Amino acid sequence: MQQLISILDDRRDDPRPALIFEGSVLSYADLCQAVGAMAERLRSSGVTPGQKVLVSLSNSPAFALGMLALSEVGAVSIPLNPSMPEKERARVLAIARPQFALGLQGQHRLMPGVYIRALNDRPDGHEPELEDVSTIVFTSGTTGAPKGVLLSGDALLTNSRAVVDYLGLTPADRTLIFLPLYYSYPMSQLLSTWIAGGTVVLMKNLMFPAEAMKLIDRHGVTGLGGVPTSLSLLANQTVRPQQPPRYVMSAGGPLAPVLVRRLNAVFPGAALFNNYGCTEIGPRATAINYADHPQRIGSIGRAIAGVDVRLIKPDLSEAAPMETAEIVLNGPSLMKGYYRDPDTTAQRMSRWGFHTGDYAHADDDGFLYFEGRHDDVFKSGGEKVSAREIEDVMLEHPGVLEVAVVAQPDPLLGYVSVAYVVRSDESGPTQQDLQVFCRRKLSFHKVPQAVHFLARLERTDTGKVQKFRLKEAVQGSVL
């Protein structure tokens, strides 16, 4: 992050807008001044290089300024969801053990004060695993317990520069951000925009998706990024921007073909990028522009600059084209490991790099097609089943708003698929309706053996379905 601080220092007299929040504008010159002042306040409060500081704030200028100021001081930031349930928060803090916490003070929207509160009377001693670490980002917990990912400033900047390249970002770009900044994907959006010299248009959240659509015209937004859930909310709006953005970007989950069609209709002429990645790679790994490859709808693309992406089989050999295997990532933006968890770090690393637990296949030209987590690809009666394929088909039904498919153990077939569906309305399809629909498009062993209807799917703050909870339900737990 020191490289970004140096970039911003060169703009200390730049009047161009760096951040727009609730209609107010912060110039690059103002940004530099605010970061410097906040860094001095951190130092005067006792924050020194290498110390850990909790940043538990919602989307606001204070969050962005605080992260930059901590980097300037050389402290290790720990961004955390301020609305995290107390039990989970306590467990995360027991691992992280931050010495200080940043909090918001004052009501000024763009130049808020912060308070710095000491948390531990007996700070940790020297921690070798934190050397060169800029931030500890706790994963969203889609598969269970969150883990603290150790990322260096160089890793974040290297990955963000690759994003600048493949999106073609310039100082003319204005990026709309509505996902929570305490996760790596929206933080990458912010960093890449500022590296390019563009403007960030920041929203607190996507509670009012129609307002996001209005902001596109109001502030000349040229690009936005979301996850399939948030992009689906935008695609359902009756409010349409008069001037669509230059690009729309999706990450954080499979992008169903039906959603691709809807986004193309809502944002005509916008380049639609699909991305794959994870916090551990800082966070982008692959990308594809569907405008350039309309015949490859459904692909997650190829590796971006600086990231090595391979498909590795259990025997650690590389997969052939069209052969399903685990996605393994490597490169300068790779994490240093999981904080205070050497066993899990060792389990997830090999000579090839970081084993994601995600599975995909590649076509003859090297374009990857995501198939799901390791337990989203299973055998039923000796035949391979991909939960992603079933979900894409079920989303084609007009009565299905959302769907998640999981594997259920079966004494005869090994596993069968079970679908959890949110209907468009209560009078929507029955289990039999959806099974008949699936039989027209899928082979028999892929048709869900059961369909359960829910009012909503449990998701993380970034919109990822918490499938581990559904799997617990399949095994007899209560939803």
C-alpha positions in Angstrom: 0.0 0.0 0.0 3.0 2.3 0.3 3.1 2.4 -3.4 -0.5 3.8 -3.5 0.5 6.4 -0.8 3.3 7.5 -3.1 0.9 7.7 -6.1 -1.4 9.9 -4.0 1.4 12.1 -2.8 2.0 13.1 -6.4 -1.6 14.3 -6.5 -1.5 16.5 -3.3 -2.4 19.5 -5.5 -4.8 17.7 -7.8 -8.3 19.3 -7.8 -9.9 16.3 -9.7 -12.5 14.4 -7.7 -11.3 11.2 -5.9 -14.4 10.3 -4.0 -18.1 11.2 -4.2 -20.3 10.2 -1.3 -23.9 11.2 -0.8 -23.5 14.1 -3.3 -20.4 15.6 -1.7 -17.0 15.5 -3.5 -13.5 14.9 -2.1 -10.7 16.0 -4.4 -7.4 14.1 -4.6 -5.8 17.1 -2.8 -8.3 16.8 0.0 -7.8 13.1 0.1 -4.0 13.5 0.6 -4.5 16.1 3.3 -7.0 14.0 5.2 -4.9 10.8 5.0 -1.8 12.7 6.3 -3.8 14.3 9.2 -5.3 10.9 10.1 -1.9 9.2 10.1 -0.5 11.9 12.4 -3.4 11.3 14.8 -2.7 7.6 14.7 0.9 8.1 15.6 0.1 10.5 18.4 -2.4 7.9 19.8 0.4 5.3 20.1 -0.1 3.3 16.9 3.3 2.1 15.6 4.5 0.1 12.6 3.4 -3.6 12.8 0.6 -3.1 15.3 -2.8 -4.4 14.5 -5.7 -2.0 14.2 -9.4 -3.0 13.8 -11.3 -1.0 11.2 -15.0 -1.9 11.9 -16.8 0.7 9.8 -19.5 0.6 7.2 -19.0 2.1 3.7 -17.9 5.7 4.3 -15.0 8.0 3.5 -13.8 7.2 7.1 -13.2 3.6 6.1 -11.2 4.4 3.0 -9.2 7.2 4.7 -8.5 5.0 7.7 -7.1 2.1 5.6 -4.8 4.5 3.8 -3.6 6.2 7.0 -2.9 2.9 8.6 -0.8 2.0 5.6 1.1 5.2 5.8 1.9 4.5 9.5 2.9 0.9 8.6 0.3 -0.7 10.9 -1.7 -3.8 10.0 -5.3 -3.1 9.3 -8.1 -5.6 10.2 -11.3 -4.7 8.3 -14.3 -6.2 9.9 -18.1 -6.1 9.4 -19.5 -3.8 12.0 -22.8 -5.8 12.0 -21.1 -9.2 12.5 -23.0 -11.3 15.0 -21.4 -10.9 18.5 -20.4 -14.6 18.8 -18.6 -14.7 15.5 -17.1 -11.3 16.1 -15.7 -12.5 19.5 -14.1 -15.5 17.8 -12.5 -13.4 15.1 -11.1 -10.9 17.6 -9.8 -13.8 19.7 -7.7 -14.8 16.7 -6.7 -11.3 15.5 -6.1 -9.7 18.9 -5.9 -6.1 17.6 -4.1 -3.5 19.8 -6.3 -0.6 18.6 -9.7 0.1 17.0 -10.8 2.9 14.7 -14.2 4.4 15.1 -16.2 7.2 13.5 -16.4 10.5 15.3 -18.5 13.4 14.1 -21.1 13.7 11.4 -19.1 15.3 8.5 -19.7 13.1 5.5 -16.5 13.5 3.7 -13.9 14.6 6.3 -15.0 12.7 9.5 -12.9 12.5 12.5 -12.0 9.2 14.0 -11.2 8.0 17.5 -8.5 5.5 18.2 -9.1 3.2 21.1 -6.6 0.9 22.7 -7.9 -2.6 23.1 -5.1 -4.6 24.7 -2.9 -3.6 27.7 -0.4 -6.3 26.8 0.2 -6.1 23.1 1.6 -9.1 21.3 5.4 -9.3 20.8 7.1 -9.5 17.5 5.2 -11.7 15.1 7.4 -12.9 12.1 4.3 -13.9 10.1 3.2 -10.3 10.0 6.3 -9.0 8.4 5.4 -7.1 5.2 1.7 -7.7 5.9 -0.5 -4.7 5.2 -3.9 -6.2 6.1 -5.6 -9.3 7.5 -8.9 -9.9 5.7 -11.2 -12.5 7.2 -13.0 -14.6 4.6 -16.7 -14.4 4.2 -17.4 -17.8 5.7 -19.4 -19.4 2.8 -18.0 -22.8 3.8 -18.0 -22.3 7.5 -15.5 -20.6 9.8 -13.8 -17.5 8.5 -10.0 -17.4 8.2 -7.6 -14.5 8.4 -5.9 -14.0 5.1 -2.5 -12.3 5.3 -2.0 -9.9 2.4 1.0 -7.6 1.8 0.6 -4.1 0.3 2.6 -5.2 -2.7 0.1 -8.1 -3.3 -2.8 -5.8 -3.2 -1.2 -3.2 -5.5 0.0 -5.9 -8.0 -3.4 -7.4 -8.3 -5.1 -4.0 -8.5 -2.8 -2.9 -11.4 -3.8 -6.0 -13.3 -7.4 -4.9 -12.9 -6.6 -1.5 -14.2 -5.1 -3.1 -17.3 -7.9 -5.5 -18.2 -10.7 -3.1 -17.5 -8.8 -0.3 -19.3 -9.3 2.1 -16.5 -8.2 5.8 -17.0 -8.6 9.1 -15.1 -11.9 9.5 -16.9 -13.5 6.5 -15.2 -16.0 6.8 -12.4 -16.6 3.6 -10.4 -19.8 2.9 -8.5 -19.1 0.8 -5.3 -21.9 -0.5 -3.2 -20.5 -3.7 -1.8 -19.0 -3.5 1.7 -15.4 -2.3 1.6 -14.3 -4.7 4.4 -14.2 -7.4 1.8 -11.4 -7.7 -0.7 -13.4 -7.4 -4.0 -14.9 -3.9 -3.4 -11.6 -2.8 -1.9 -9.9 -3.9 -5.1 -12.4 -1.7 -7.0 -11.4 1.3 -4.9 -7.7 0.7 -5.2 -7.7 0.1 -9.0 -9.8 3.2 -9.6 -7.5 5.4 -7.5 -4.4 3.9 -9.2 -5.9 4.9 -12.5 -6.6 8.4 -11.3 -10.4 7.9 -11.6 -13.3 8.8 -9.2 -15.0 6.4 -6.7 -18.7 7.0 -6.3 -19.4 5.3 -3.0 -22.8 4.0 -1.6 -23.4 2.8 1.9 -25.1 -0.3 0.6 -27.5 -1.5 -2.0 -30.6 -1.2 0.2 -32.2 1.0 -2.5 -31.0 -0.4 -5.9 -33.1 2.2 -7.8 -30.9 4.9 -6.3 -27.8 3.1 -7.6 -29.3 3.3 -11.1 -30.0 7.0 -10.7 -26.4 7.6 -9.6 -25.1 6.2 -12.9 -26.6 9.2 -14.7 -26.2 11.7 -11.9 -22.4 11.2 -11.6 -21.5 9.9 -15.0 -20.6 6.4 -13.7 -18.6 4.5 -16.3 -18.3 1.2 -14.4 -19.6 -0.9 -11.6 -19.0 -4.2 -10.0 -21.2 -6.6 -8.1 -22.0 -10.2 -7.3 -24.7 -12.1 -9.1 -27.2 -11.3 -6.3 -26.7 -7.5 -6.4 -26.5 -7.4 -10.2 -29.8 -9.3 -10.3 -31.3 -6.6 -8.1 -30.2 -4.0 -10.5 -31.5 -5.9 -13.5 -34.9 -6.0 -11.9 -35.2 -2.2 -11.6 -37.7 -0.3 -13.7 -35.4 2.7 -13.5 -32.9 2.5 -16.3 -29.9 4.9 -16.8 -30.1 7.1 -19.8 -26.3 6.6 -20.3 -25.3 3.0 -19.4 -21.8 2.5 -17.9 -18.9 1.5 -20.1 -18.6 -1.8 -18.2 -20.3 -4.0 -15.7 -18.3 -6.5 -13.7 -19.4 -9.7 -11.9 -17.5 -11.8 -9.4 -18.1 -13.8 -6.2 -20.2 -16.5 -7.8 -21.4 -18.2 -11.0 -23.0 -15.8 -13.5 -26.0 -17.7 -15.0 -26.7 -17.2 -18.7 -30.2 -15.9 -18.0 -28.7 -13.1 -15.9 -26.2 -12.3 -18.6 -29.1 -11.7 -21.0 -30.9 -9.5 -18.5 -27.8 -7.4 -17.8 -27.2 -6.9 -21.5 -30.8 -5.7 -21.8 -30.6 -3.3 -18.8 -27.1 -1.9 -19.7 -27.1 -2.0 -23.5 -23.7 -1.5 -25.0 -21.8 -2.1 -21.7 -19.0 -4.6 -21.7 -19.9 -7.4 -19.3 -16.9 -8.8 -17.5 -17.1 -12.1 -15.5 -14.3 -12.7 -13.0 -13.1 -15.4 -10.7 -10.9 -15.1 -7.7 -10.7 -15.3 -3.9 -9.3 -13.2 -1.1 -6.2 -15.4 -1.0 -5.0 -14.1 -4.4 -5.7 -10.5 -3.6 -8.5 -11.1 -5.0 -8.7 -11.4 -8.8 -7.5 -14.4 -10.8 -9.3 -14.7 -14.1 -11.5 -12.5 -16.3 -13.4 -12.5 -19.5 -15.2 -9.8 -21.5 -18.3 -11.4 -22.9 -18.6 -8.6 -25.4 -15.4 -10.0 -27.0 -16.3 -13.6 -26.5 -20.1 -13.9 -26.9 -19.7 -17.6 -27.7 -18.2 -18.3 -24.3 -21.1 -17.1 -22.0 -20.6 -19.0 -18.8 -16.8 -19.0 -18.9 -14.8 -17.3 -16.1 -12.1 -16.5 -18.6 -8.3 -16.9 -18.4 -5.7 -15.8 -16.0 -5.1 -12.0 -15.6 -1.6 -10.5 -15.6 0.5 -11.7 -12.7 -1.6 -14.7 -11.7 -0.7 -18.3 -12.5 -3.9 -20.4 -12.8 -3.7 -24.2 -13.2 -6.2 -27.1 -13.0 -4.6 -29.7 -10.8 -5.8 -33.3 -10.2 -5.5 -35.1 -6.8 -2.2 -36.7 -7.9 -0.9 -33.2 -8.5 -0.7 -33.6 -12.3 -2.2 -31.0 -14.6 -5.6 -31.7 -16.1 -6.1 -32.0 -19.8 -8.6 -29.9 -21.7 -12.3 -30.6 -20.8 -11.1 -32.5 -17.7 -12.5 -31.3 -14.4 -9.9 -30.5 -11.7 -9.2 -28.1 -8.8 -8.3 -24.5 -9.5 -4.8 -23.7 -8.1 -3.5 -20.2 -8.0 0.0 -18.7 -7.6 1.8 -15.4 -8.3 3.0 -12.3 -6.5 -0.4 -11.3 -5.3 -0.8 -14.6 -3.3 -1.4 -14.4 0.4 1.4 -15.1 2.9 -0.8 -17.6 4.6 -3.7 -17.8 7.2 -3.1 -15.9 10.4 -2.2 -18.1 13.3 -3.3 -21.2 11.3 -0.2 -22.9 9.9 -1.9 -26.3 9.6 -4.6 -25.0 7.3 -2.0 -23.0 5.4 0.0 -26.1 4.8 -3.1 -28.1 3.8 -4.1 -25.6 1.2 -0.6 -25.1 -0.4 1.5 -27.4 -2.7 4.3 -26.8 -5.1 1.7 -25.5 -7.6 0.4 -22.8 -5.2 -2.9 -22.3 -3.3 -5.5 -25.0 -3.7 -8.8 -23.1 -3.8 -11.2 -26.0 -3.3 -13.0 -24.8 -6.5 -13.4 -27.0 -9.5 -13.4 -26.1 -13.2 -12.5 -27.4 -16.7 -10.8 -25.6 -19.5 -11.6 -25.7 -23.2 -8.9 -26.2 -25.9 -8.2 -22.4 -25.9 -7.6 -22.3 -22.1 -10.9 -20.6 -21.2 -12.1 -21.8 -17.8 -15.6 -22.9 -16.9 -16.4 -23.0 -13.2 -18.2 -26.0 -11.9 -18.4 -25.3 -8.1 -16.8 -26.1 -4.8 -15.3 -29.5 -4.3 -18.6 -30.8 -2.8 -20.6 -29.1 -5.6 -19.2 -31.6 -8.1 -20.2 -35.1 -7.1 -21.1 -38.5 -8.5 -24.6 -39.8 -8.7 -25.0 -43.4 -9.9 -21.4 -43.2 -11.3 -22.2 -40.1 -13.3 -20.7 -36.6 -12.6 -23.1 -33.9 -11.5 -22.4 -30.2 -11.3 -24.6 -28.2 -8.9 -23.8 -25.1 -11.0 -25.3 -26.7 -14.2 -28.5 -27.6 -12.4 -28.8 -24.1 -10.9 -28.4 -22.5 -14.3 -31.1 -24.6 -15.8 -33.6 -24.0 -12.9 -33.0 -20.2 -13.2 -34.3 -20.4 -16.7 -37.8 -21.2 -15.2 -39.7 -17.9 -15.0 -41.1 -18.9 -11.5 -37.6 -19.3 -10.0 -36.0 -16.2 -8.4 -33.1 -17.9 -6.7 -31.8 -21.5 -6.4 -29.1 -23.4 -4.6 -28.4 -27.1 -5.2 -26.5 -29.3 -2.8 -25.6 -33.0 -2.7 -27.5 -35.4 -0.4 -26.0 -38.8 0.5 -27.9 -41.7 -1.0 -27.4 -45.4 -0.1 -28.0 -46.6 -3.7 -26.6 -43.8 -5.9 -23.9 -42.3 -3.6 -25.3 -38.8 -3.9 -28.4 -37.2 -5.3 -29.1 -33.5 -5.9 -31.5 -31.4 -3.7 -32.6 -27.9 -4.7 -33.6 -25.0 -2.5 -35.7 -22.5 -4.4 -37.0 -19.0 -3.8 -40.0 -18.6 -6.0 -40.9 -15.4 -7.8 -44.3 -15.5 -6.1 -46.2 -17.9 -3.8 -48.3 -19.2 -6.7 -45.1 -20.2 -8.5 -44.0 -23.7 -9.6 -44.4 -26.9 -7.5 -41.7 -29.5 -7.0 -43.2 -31.6 -9.8 -43.3 -28.6 -12.1 -39.6 -28.0 -11.6 -38.6 -31.6 -11.9 -40.5 -31.9 -15.2 -38.8 -28.7 -16.4 -35.4 -30.1 -15.5 -36.1 -33.4 -17.3 -36.5 -31.5 -20.5 -33.0 -30.0 -20.2 -30.9 -32.4 -18.1 -30.1 -36.1 -18.0 -32.1 -38.1 -15.5 -29.3 -38.4 -12.8 -29.0 -34.6 -12.7 -32.7 -33.9 -11.9 -33.2 -32.8 -8.3 -34.6 -35.6 -6.2 -36.3 -33.1 -3.9 -37.1 -29.4 -4.2 -37.6 -27.3 -1.0 -39.1 -23.8 -1.1 -37.7 -21.1 1.1 -38.6 -17.4 1.6 -34.9 -16.5 1.1 -31.4 -18.1 0.9 -29.0 -17.3 3.6 -26.1 -15.3 2.2 -23.0 -13.5 3.3 -22.7 -9.7 3.2 -21.3 -10.0 -0.4 -24.2 -12.0 -1.6 -22.7 -15.5 -1.6 -25.1 -18.4 -0.7 -24.1 -20.0 2.6 -24.4 -23.5 1.2 -22.9 -25.1 4.3 -26.1 -24.3 6.1 -28.2 -26.0 3.4 -25.9 -29.0 3.6 -26.4 -29.1 7.4 -30.2 -29.1 6.7 -29.9 -32.0 4.3 -28.1 -33.9 6.9 -30.8 -33.4 9.4 -30.2 -30.0 11.0 -32.8 -27.3 11.1 -32.6 -24.4 8.7 
